[in-house]
Amino acid sequence: MAAAGPPKSAQSYNDLAATLCRKARDNGDMALYEQAGEALRHSFQLSPGNYDAEKLQVTVLIGKRQFSQALKLANEVNRRFRDDIGGWGLLVDANIAVGDFDAAERAAQWILDLRPGSSLGFEKAAVLREIFGDPEGSAEFFDEAYRRTSQNDVEQRSWLLTQNARVQLAEGNRKRAEELLDKALQLYPDSQLAAATLAKVRVSK
Amino acid sequence: MNRLKPLLCIAVTSLLVTPPPGFAASHREAPITALDTKADITDIYAFVSYDDPTKVTMILNVDPLLAPGNGPNYFPFDENILYAIRIDNNNDAVDEISFQFHFQTEIRAPDVFTGFVGAGAGINAPPNSPPPIAPGTPIIAPAITALDGDGAAGLSLRQKYTVTMVKNGVSTPLVNEAGGPLFAVPTNVGPRTMPDYEALAKQGIYSLGHGIRVFAGTVDDPFYIDLGAAFDSLNFRMGAGGGVLSPAQDADDNTNTAPDFVSGFNVNSIAIEVPIAMLTRTGTKVAATSPAATIGVWGTTSRPRITVRRAPNPLAAAGSFSQVQRMGNPLINELIIGTGDKDFWSLSQPKDDAQFAPYALDPLFARAFNAVFGINIPTPPRKDLLLLMQYLPPIAAPGTPAGPVADLLRLNTGVAPAPKADRRRLGVLAGDFAGFPNGRRVSDDVTDIAARVVAGGVLVSGFNVAPNNRLGDGVNTNDLPYQETFPYVAFAHSGRDSRHIDPGEAGCTMNSGAPCPIN
């Protein structure tokens, strides 16, 4: 039986890029962003300017520390489809990356206003609350984001629990952090970030 | 001793239902108004009162397509929504005055399974009533004939509301001049429960002092349109000229040749009548030729918001609301704004509407008419449409600052209302300057007007010709007669006895006359 050829659809490459970006988020392997970028190059060849690939390109640029380019593209993506909270989420990320926290807050507030029950809104606001020195409020929103994330998306749920645990640990709530990380690893045993954070908790005891 | 409460008899125990406080799942679900119908503004109207040219009536309708028989809870206003009618009187597209409405719900008989019940003088348990209910025990409350006191026992689900005028940042509660609360008028359940509904509804018209009157409640939806044909890719019915009315059809404002999709449906309505002198920037009613005569009106619905930052004092964050929807001119968001920006538009402020200019300067709606009907349309940029988006003549007087591009309903308060005999459904297009787009009356045919102005380009030289100036859906009037006095809308359809006038059914015009065409 002949081996399958390369994917024929842009969406397949987008899915690959998204998976690589998530993996990079978890293990910090920068080379994965390069691979994700390569997948997106194929995606654009098959479907020039496709919206999903442009969104992922912002994430790749942030991952590769090309923050100014990421912000420029995030603004373009947002202008293309302003009812898409995913685009506003990228604006939050890119503005945080360049240190424009006011703009990041405005973008996050748009998500909360546009889709008040969305996991994404709580997640981005949680990140900002931590930046603004409100760890308790940050943990509250990470918890909300977790509750509103699909049960099937175990990787994202695990990541949110890990973020919450990181905030708890910084506040000295080791027991709570350990509980959250145990749960994160139950959901997604392959998470290197959760395992590493759990190690930090146990070392700190 | 009978310890059981009679099933349907109202022992009035006021139980105020309040929303759960703070950050909870009961906060906004989604601004997409298709998913948040309670916050969905169907229409806003503003016109000089037909029977009192010193006043303006503004009507904010929300919560569309209410089927009149849809019990048992029917159609309460949403306690969590801030409803507002906003007025710009200095041409900056920012509200100098707003009227804000909050509703509260009482469940007065928590054990009763329906919101409204009543019949005659009341019905007691019959001789064959099995125990423990003794014969003669009141079961059904008397018919509902009042919003409060005697005759109101059957109103289990009752809503009160407050009105606040915010003028230049100063809030003033407007209260019932006669004392007592303001009650929202419930829907018309049917003739047994509410035997004289018109009299009941009229009790919901309150004077608030300063010459202001208010009404809130469920009413007949005054809007009319062949919605099914319009959104079937402009598949208008051949019985109505297929989208281009004959001269005879166009000239008859009182006959429908296509089905009114909204017929037989109710809507929730907030109407307020205010002296013009309270609305203009001069504090007086001025002549139509004055730049101060024209005001901009729009409506908003807002819900409590969740904020990125927690307020240091939680109480300080209690008043924070996020806009869910806004409306000035009819059909702007529906027909002009692209689907990818509709929610963004709804949450934006009118003063920032220049960001949506690409949609208005080359509207896809006009391109669709060009493609489907082959009509000539003006070449973009469509600056003729700025009449709807700025303070410009002939609506505003010469010399009026145009202000920013903003979706407001602009009303020249100096133009006298047209007597009923002179009122034209096509408003200004038909020489009736008391109608849309000089404000908007409940009877104005904004569908035909929008088709002719936006798609037909009839405001552009050379385009005010057939077929452009005869575009229309064939629905020329409402299914119920409007009132000539405040609140001007027709009261609610009966839940028991109303019907929708669908394609192929008899009585296309106000339930009488020829059948509505199917094709």
Boltz contact constraints between the chains, C-beta under 6 A:
constraints:
  - contact:
      token1: [A, 81]
      token2: [B, 340]
      max_distance: 6.0
  - contact:
      token1: [A, 82]
      token2: [B, 341]
      max_distance: 6.0
  - contact:
      token1: [A, 82]
      token2: [B, 344]
      max_distance: 6.0
  - contact:
      token1: [A, 83]
      token2: [B, 340]
      max_distance: 6.0
  - contact:
      token1: [A, 83]
      token2: [B, 343]
      max_distance: 6.0
  - contact:
      token1: [A, 83]
      token2: [B, 344]
      max_distance: 6.0
  - contact:
      token1: [A, 105]
      token2: [B, 308]
      max_distance: 6.0
  - contact:
      token1: [A, 108]
      token2: [B, 308]
      max_distance: 6.0
  - contact:
      token1: [A, 109]
      token2: [B, 308]
      max_distance: 6.0
  - contact:
      token1: [A, 112]
      token2: [B, 306]
      max_distance: 6.0
  - contact:
      token1: [A, 113]
      token2: [B, 322]
      max_distance: 6.0
  - contact:
      token1: [A, 113]
      token2: [B, 347]
      max_distance: 6.0
  - contact:
      token1: [A, 114]
      token2: [B, 31]
      max_distance: 6.0
  - contact:
      token1: [A, 114]
      token2: [B, 343]
      max_distance: 6.0
  - contact:
      token1: [A, 116]
      token2: [B, 27]
      max_distance: 6.0
  - contact:
      token1: [A, 116]
      token2: [B, 28]
      max_distance: 6.0
  - contact:
      token1: [A, 116]
      token2: [B, 306]
      max_distance: 6.0
  - contact:
      token1: [A, 117]
      token2: [B, 29]
      max_distance: 6.0
  - contact:
      token1: [A, 125]
      token2: [B, 308]
      max_distance: 6.0
  - contact:
      token1: [A, 128]
      token2: [B, 308]
      max_distance: 6.0
  - contact:
      token1: [A, 137]
      token2: [B, 310]
      max_distance: 6.0
